[in-house]
Amino acid sequence: MHRREFLSLPNLATSAGQVLGLVQEVSRQDQAHLDQELVWLRFSHAAMATTFELIVPYATPNALELAEAVFDVIDAVEAELSVYREDSLVSELNRRAPLEAVPLAEPFLTLLKTALRLHRETEGAFDCAIHRLIECWGFFRGPPRVPDMQARQFAFSHSGSRWVQLDEERRTVRFLRPHLALNFGSIGKGYALDRAAELIREHGTCALLQGGRSSVLAIGSPPGDPRGWLIAIRHPLVPDQVLAEIHLKDNALGTSATTYRHLEWQGKRLGHILDPRTGWPASGMWSASAIAPTAAEADALATAFFILGVEKTGLFCQTHPQYAAILLPANARTPLLADEHGITALPPVTTG
């Protein structure tokens, strides 16, 4: 059920922050720049095993109807992409594509093209074709576990976008390896936000769309602040600590971390973010945030940056100036910014 809330900016700012969602719409530092009496409409909806939120100015015409349409789009995307539903588009594709070339319609074709492009550009760090590895490690239906060598080898040999044959001219896809299966868990929430944002842009209002604690898409700027929506990125292990604050305007931010989903093995903490190149959980990072033109790209690149680490993420951002990253390496005290200019340390955030 949709829930509508009327919140003033100060209340919105203090209530929206999450342990790992990185979203705090307005910083206390910036209250002086905004009308203290401005009121927002905030709608929330459960989907994709999380909570999606839409925030628009109070004066937005037909806001409730807009929110319902936005959440209908998100529900439709979940019905297409969920590997937990036997009747989803992805589940059907996973059954048919190892046997035959399957025709694809828009916008799913564009999603798959984006996923395969990011797989190539990140040298395999992002991969939407590792469902068998996710199953093997118990990160699909559980429980999380370290699989034996035989299970790991089987899952690894039946995973990887190198086995996905996309024929753009014929608009078909076929898997070149039996048992291969797609899983869009690392890009799906962002893709849903992008699809929903099309309706908001047609409506002509500014808005902030949030998918769970890790994905956010900013449309336009909030009234009174042309810089955009101020987003706070929180420490994944210290909920009260803000790592960085950035303004988003017509772009998106996604974050990957292993705060909640991990297991202990031989004295090591193994997270749920698997490195497709090795078949093992990635290590060396506490969190990685990506800033990108679309939410799908931000989600996918957050996963890739978590896997790539600081140096390779820095090189990626230097050669892809449309993207940036905020990284917190394991055991580091301060986050790093990676962009087209290189890697720099970010100053501490003051919240007084």
C-alpha positions in Angstrom: 0.0 0.0 0.0 1.2 3.5 -0.8 1.9 5.7 2.1 1.8 9.5 1.9 3.7 11.7 4.4 3.9 15.5 4.8 7.3 16.5 6.1 9.0 19.8 6.6 12.5 20.0 5.4 14.2 19.8 8.8 12.1 16.6 9.6 12.8 15.2 6.2 16.5 15.8 6.6 16.8 13.9 9.9 14.4 11.1 9.1 15.6 10.0 5.7 19.2 8.9 6.6 19.8 5.1 6.6 22.6 3.0 7.8 23.7 2.1 4.3 21.4 4.1 2.0 23.3 6.9 1.9 20.3 9.2 1.5 19.8 12.2 3.6 17.9 14.6 1.3 18.9 17.9 3.0 21.9 18.6 5.2 21.6 20.7 8.3 24.4 22.8 6.8 22.2 23.9 3.9 19.1 24.8 5.8 20.0 28.4 5.5 19.7 28.2 1.7 16.2 26.8 1.8 12.8 27.9 2.9 12.2 26.5 6.3 8.4 26.3 5.7 8.7 24.3 2.5 6.8 21.1 2.7 7.4 17.9 0.8 5.2 15.0 -0.2 6.9 11.7 0.4 5.5 8.4 -0.9 6.8 4.9 -0.2 6.2 1.5 -1.6 7.5 -2.0 -1.0 9.1 -3.7 -4.0 12.2 -5.7 -4.9 12.6 -6.8 -1.2 13.1 -3.2 -0.2 11.3 0.2 0.0 11.2 2.7 -2.8 10.5 6.3 -2.1 9.4 9.3 -4.2 9.9 12.8 -2.8 8.3 15.8 -4.6 7.4 19.4 -3.6 4.1 19.8 -1.8 2.6 21.9 -4.7 3.2 19.2 -7.3 -0.1 18.8 -9.2 -1.7 15.3 -9.1 1.2 14.1 -6.9 -0.7 11.0 -5.6 -1.6 9.9 -9.1 2.0 10.4 -10.1 3.3 8.3 -7.2 0.9 5.5 -8.0 2.0 5.5 -11.7 5.7 5.5 -10.6 5.3 2.6 -8.3 3.3 0.7 -10.9 6.3 1.0 -13.2 8.6 -0.3 -10.5 6.3 -3.3 -9.9 6.3 -4.0 -13.6 10.1 -4.0 -13.7 10.2 -6.3 -10.7 7.8 -8.7 -12.6 10.2 -8.6 -15.5 13.6 -9.0 -13.7 12.9 -11.1 -10.6 14.7 -14.5 -10.6 12.5 -15.4 -7.7 9.4 -15.5 -10.0 9.1 -18.4 -12.4 6.9 -16.3 -14.7 9.3 -13.4 -15.0 10.9 -12.3 -18.3 14.3 -13.2 -16.9 13.3 -16.6 -15.7 11.8 -17.4 -19.1 14.9 -16.2 -20.8 17.1 -18.3 -18.5 15.1 -21.4 -19.5 15.0 -20.7 -23.3 18.2 -19.0 -24.2 20.5 -22.0 -23.7 18.4 -23.8 -26.3 17.5 -21.1 -28.8 17.9 -17.5 -29.8 15.2 -15.5 -27.9 13.8 -12.3 -29.3 14.0 -9.2 -27.1 11.8 -6.2 -26.9 12.6 -2.7 -25.7 13.4 -1.6 -23.1 14.9 -4.9 -21.9 17.1 -5.0 -24.9 18.7 -1.7 -23.9 19.2 -2.9 -20.4 21.1 -6.0 -21.6 23.2 -3.9 -23.9 24.1 -1.6 -21.1 25.0 -4.5 -18.8 27.2 -6.1 -21.5 28.9 -2.8 -22.2 29.7 -2.2 -18.6 31.0 -5.8 -18.4 33.5 -5.0 -21.1 34.4 -1.6 -19.9 35.1 -2.8 -16.3 37.1 -5.8 -17.6 34.6 -8.2 -16.2 34.2 -6.7 -12.7 30.5 -6.2 -13.4 28.7 -9.3 -14.8 25.0 -9.9 -14.9 25.5 -13.6 -15.9 26.8 -15.0 -12.6 23.5 -16.4 -11.2 25.0 -19.8 -10.8 27.8 -18.4 -8.7 25.3 -16.5 -6.5 23.3 -19.7 -6.1 26.4 -21.7 -5.3 27.4 -19.4 -2.5 23.9 -19.4 -1.0 23.3 -15.7 -1.7 20.1 -16.5 -3.8 17.8 -18.5 -1.4 20.4 -19.2 1.3 21.9 -20.0 3.6 25.2 -18.3 2.8 28.0 -20.8 2.7 31.4 -21.5 1.3 30.8 -24.1 -1.4 33.2 -27.0 -1.9 35.7 -26.9 -4.8 33.6 -29.1 -7.2 30.5 -26.9 -6.7 32.5 -23.7 -7.2 34.2 -25.0 -10.3 30.8 -26.0 -11.9 29.2 -22.7 -11.0 32.2 -20.7 -12.3 32.3 -22.6 -15.6 28.6 -21.9 -16.2 28.8 -18.2 -15.4 30.0 -15.2 -17.3 28.8 -12.7 -19.9 31.4 -14.1 -22.4 28.8 -16.8 -23.0 26.0 -14.3 -23.7 25.6 -13.9 -27.5 23.6 -10.7 -28.2 22.6 -10.2 -31.9 21.7 -6.5 -32.0 20.6 -6.6 -35.6 18.2 -9.5 -35.1 17.4 -8.3 -31.5 17.9 -11.7 -30.1 20.0 -13.3 -27.3 21.3 -16.8 -26.9 23.5 -18.4 -24.2 26.5 -20.4 -25.5 26.8 -22.4 -22.3 24.2 -24.7 -20.7 22.9 -23.8 -17.2 24.0 -20.2 -17.7 21.5 -17.7 -16.1 21.2 -14.0 -15.8 20.7 -12.1 -12.6 20.1 -8.4 -12.6 20.3 -7.9 -8.8 23.3 -5.5 -9.2 21.5 -3.2 -11.7 17.8 -3.9 -11.3 16.9 -1.2 -8.7 18.6 1.5 -10.7 17.0 0.3 -13.9 13.6 0.5 -12.1 14.4 4.1 -11.0 15.3 5.0 -14.6 12.1 3.6 -16.0 10.0 5.4 -13.3 11.9 8.7 -13.9 10.5 8.8 -17.5 7.1 9.4 -16.0 8.4 12.1 -13.6 10.1 14.0 -16.4 6.9 13.9 -18.5 5.1 15.3 -15.5 7.5 18.2 -15.3 8.3 18.2 -11.6 11.6 17.9 -9.8 11.9 14.8 -7.6 14.1 12.5 -5.7 13.7 8.7 -6.2 15.2 6.3 -3.8 15.5 2.5 -4.2 16.2 0.9 -0.8 19.4 2.1 1.0 21.7 2.0 -2.0 20.2 3.7 -5.0 19.1 7.2 -5.6 18.1 9.3 -8.7 17.8 13.0 -8.7 15.5 14.7 -11.2 16.1 18.5 -11.5 16.8 20.6 -8.4 14.8 21.1 -5.3 13.2 24.6 -5.0 15.7 27.1 -3.7 18.9 25.2 -4.4 20.0 25.1 -8.1 23.0 22.9 -7.1 20.7 19.9 -6.8 19.7 17.5 -4.1 22.1 17.1 -1.2 22.8 13.4 -0.5 24.7 12.2 2.5 26.8 9.0 2.2 27.0 7.2 5.5 29.7 4.9 6.8 28.6 1.3 6.3 29.8 0.2 9.7 29.3 3.4 11.7 25.7 4.5 11.1 26.1 7.9 12.7 29.1 8.9 10.6 28.7 10.7 7.3 31.5 10.0 4.9 30.7 12.5 2.3 28.0 14.9 1.0 27.3 15.5 -2.7 24.8 17.4 -4.8 22.9 15.4 -7.4 21.1 17.0 -10.3 19.8 14.9 -13.2 22.1 12.1 -12.2 22.3 9.1 -9.9 24.2 7.5 -7.1 24.6 3.8 -6.2 26.5 2.2 -3.4 27.8 -1.3 -2.8 28.9 -2.6 0.6 28.6 -5.8 2.6 27.2 -4.4 5.8 24.4 -7.0 6.2 25.0 -9.9 3.9 28.2 -11.7 4.7 29.5 -14.9 6.4 32.5 -15.7 8.6 35.0 -18.3 7.3 38.4 -19.3 8.7 38.5 -16.0 10.6 37.6 -14.0 7.5 34.6 -11.9 6.7 33.3 -12.9 3.2 30.7 -10.6 1.7 27.9 -11.3 -0.8 29.6 -9.2 -3.6 31.3 -11.9 -5.8 34.2 -11.2 -8.1 33.1 -12.7 -11.4 36.7 -13.1 -12.4 37.6 -15.4 -9.6 34.3 -16.8 -8.3 35.1 -15.6 -4.8 33.8 -12.7 -2.7 35.6 -9.5 -3.3 37.7 -8.0 -0.6 39.6 -4.9 0.3 36.8 -2.4 0.3 34.2 -1.3 2.9 32.0 0.5 0.4 32.0 1.9 -3.1 29.7 4.6 -4.4 29.3 5.5 -8.1 27.9 8.7 -9.6 26.6 8.3 -13.1 24.1 9.8 -15.6 21.6 6.9 -15.0 20.7 4.9 -11.9 21.3 1.6 -13.7 24.9 2.6 -14.5 25.4 3.9 -11.0 24.2 0.6 -9.5 26.3 -1.6 -11.8 29.4 0.6 -11.4 29.2 0.6 -7.6 29.5 -3.1 -7.7 32.3 -3.0 -10.2 34.2 -0.3 -8.2 33.9 -2.4 -5.0 35.5 -5.3 -6.9 38.1 -3.3 -8.8 39.5 -1.4 -5.8 41.0 2.1 -5.6 43.7 2.0 -8.3 41.7 0.4 -11.1 38.6 2.5 -10.2 40.7 5.6 -10.4 42.0 4.7 -13.9 38.4 3.9 -15.0 37.1 7.3 -13.9 40.0 9.1 -15.5 39.2 7.5 -18.9 35.4 7.7 -18.4 34.8 11.3 -17.3 31.0 10.9 -17.1 31.5 8.8 -14.0 32.9 9.3 -10.5 33.4 7.3 -7.4 33.6 7.7 -3.6 35.5 4.8 -2.1 36.2 3.6 1.4 39.0 1.1 1.4 39.0 -1.5 4.2 40.6 -0.1 7.4 40.7 3.4 5.9 39.7 6.4 8.0 38.6 8.7 5.3 37.0 8.2 1.9 38.5 8.9 -1.5 37.1 10.6 -4.5 38.0 9.2 -7.9 37.1 11.2 -11.0 38.6 12.4 -14.3 41.2 14.4 -12.4 42.5 11.4 -10.4 42.2 10.2 -6.8 41.9 12.7 -3.9 41.1 12.3 -0.2 37.8 13.9 0.9 37.8 16.2 3.9 35.8 15.2 7.0 32.1 16.2 6.9 31.1 18.6 9.6 27.4 18.4 10.7 27.2 21.1 13.2 
